[in-house]
């Protein structure tokens, strides 16, 4: 979220009031676009457009994406139509795609005729890709070369392509049908003999992703091979775009935020905490709280019907169910994280469950010892006190199995494992833990 700069804002308003277009241009040219967005965030829509009008459209397109997405949408809706065509044309393809996805489809269709025909084709192609796919992450601004030219000719061509390319460190080599043949790095191209053919210095084994490949797999590939960018091809192996590391970083950060919110039993906000509407947050938190309230009510009903006739056992209920819930939360978090990062796959479920069972046995034994010592203080006899360690051991093993098994079950159903939130795991373990506690107490004491 961009925060208004209270120091520069009054100075900016003075320039606007005086119509100092030259001063505004100078400030916007000298500062980083993110800084310009930061100190102008406090302006209202009219003032902000007045400031943007003072700078060239290409600079507007650099500054605009640094405003929070809700503010970008407000500015677009408040703008005169003549502002939108040139601005959208000059914006980087991936930033433009992010913005247009947030607008009403009818409004997008209304403003697309303001954009040049070539840009319209790219826009429609990107918008047709699912947001959680490689196509939803890519940009169409890349550098390409044919294979049959020399390194010297290639450098000359790149000078003209560079202003319109998001990244030129990797240059992709294409045939006449735009099929991907290989790639060459800018470093290799500059160091090569000027007469060397691109086909002789390019690398032919190209790691690529498909247009419809899930975003999660794209992120894993880029991280695994440590690329700055990765090419995106269609079903005929034609290059349609590239995904750069900065776009993947944004996606990873957003996915991590969403997963953290799901793990805490909150539906992803989709925007910053302070920008989210109170009603929207109430709904996204309230749905899960209602579900968790229901599971807690089941726990209360099970507890109310349990035949525990020994008052000293009641005091240990919080300790017993907390042990199971906490171990389950640990397992759920570790398994969800491992699935998200690719450290383990769904096919690894036997190893995961065996590992968590062994961990549950060890952790349960670790907690059972102090549990038994505490039980000796309150139980009528050492035999009666065995209820506590036996139950702790059982619920900790149960917690690790439930916490690791439920995310795997969700993944097998094609759902996000993070939906199996920690509070939900705790609630399930609480219910079964009370049943186990009661059963073990009956077996030992009666």
CORJORA-V979268 format. One line per field, one symbol per residue. burial: b if it has 9 or more other C-alpha atoms within 8 Angstrom, else e. A space follows every 10 residues. Layout:
burial: ???
//
This chain:
burial: ebebbeeebe ebeebbeeeb beebbebbee eebeebbbbb bbbebebbbb beebbebbbb bbbbbbbbee ebbbbeeebe eeebbbbbbb bbbbbbbebb bebeeeebee bbbbbeeebb ebbeebbebb eebbbbbbbb bbbebbbebb bbbbbeebee bbeebbbbeb bbbbbeeebb bbbbbbebbe ebeeebbbee bbeeeeeebb bbbbbeebbb ebeeeeeebb bbbbeeebbb bbbbbebbee ebeeeebbbb bbbbbbbbbe eeeeebeeee beebbbebbe ebeebbebbe ebeeeeebee eeeeebbeeb bbbbbbbbbb bbbebbebbe eeeeebeebe ebbeebbebb bebbbebbbe bbeebbeebe eeebbbbbbb bbbbbbbbbb bbbbbbbbbb beeeeebbbb bbbbbbbbbb bebbbbbbeb beebee
//
